């Protein structure tokens, strides 16, 4: 079965510190992982996606993600967290075996001033 | 580019009435759109895949007669919640792929908060 795991429901980090939000997946075919952010009562906003050949992908708002093929992971990172980064983050994976996206359960990030 | 517009943003209706939610791709054509439901502090639950010009594909456990989906054009899909009940109160979100490629991201509407009284 296809699955995307975000092992942490909640991540707290102090403003200015680096942050990591974890994502691992098990998807058949060639996986294409993505990160999305959701603010309260809003839809999901695309942050970044895996680009073939790039193990470190840079995206919007200073976020980046580290792709690890052997560990089937795509962890979201940011060198210096801002209070405005506080939101709900979703990892999603698409595959070349169908039309679906598979979503993780989300991680709530709180950046403490 | 790749903007998805969803309307209304919120709606309150009485039990037993029907509510229609519209999802439009503004600057691209979408042969496929996806409808999700999200409960508070939870992940997205895929309800159905809307296909332009054909019947929607519903996920297991989703009542197709209750959640009517119509994808009449390449830029518009609608979700109608028929005979709404309080348990249908939720946050509904539509999405579409900007390009028909596996590494093309989904783009989401801003969601519709439905409250059934």
Boltz contact constraints between the chains, C-beta under 6 A:
constraints:
  - contact:
      token1: [A, 32]
      token2: [B, 102]
      max_distance: 6.0
  - contact:
      token1: [A, 32]
      token2: [B, 103]
      max_distance: 6.0
  - contact:
      token1: [A, 34]
      token2: [B, 105]
      max_distance: 6.0
  - contact:
      token1: [A, 42]
      token2: [B, 110]
      max_distance: 6.0
  - contact:
      token1: [A, 43]
      token2: [B, 93]
      max_distance: 6.0
  - contact:
      token1: [A, 43]
      token2: [B, 108]
      max_distance: 6.0
  - contact:
      token1: [A, 43]
      token2: [B, 109]
      max_distance: 6.0
  - contact:
      token1: [A, 43]
      token2: [B, 110]
      max_distance: 6.0
  - contact:
      token1: [A, 43]
      token2: [B, 111]
      max_distance: 6.0
  - contact:
      token1: [A, 44]
      token2: [B, 108]
      max_distance: 6.0
  - contact:
      token1: [A, 46]
      token2: [B, 105]
      max_distance: 6.0
  - contact:
      token1: [A, 49]
      token2: [B, 105]
      max_distance: 6.0
  - contact:
      token1: [A, 94]
      token2: [B, 102]
      max_distance: 6.0
  - contact:
      token1: [A, 96]
      token2: [B, 102]
      max_distance: 6.0
  - contact:
      token1: [A, 101]
      token2: [B, 106]
      max_distance: 6.0
  - contact:
      token1: [A, 103]
      token2: [B, 43]
      max_distance: 6.0
  - contact:
      token1: [A, 103]
      token2: [B, 44]
      max_distance: 6.0
  - contact:
      token1: [A, 105]
      token2: [B, 43]
      max_distance: 6.0
  - contact:
      token1: [A, 106]
      token2: [B, 43]
      max_distance: 6.0
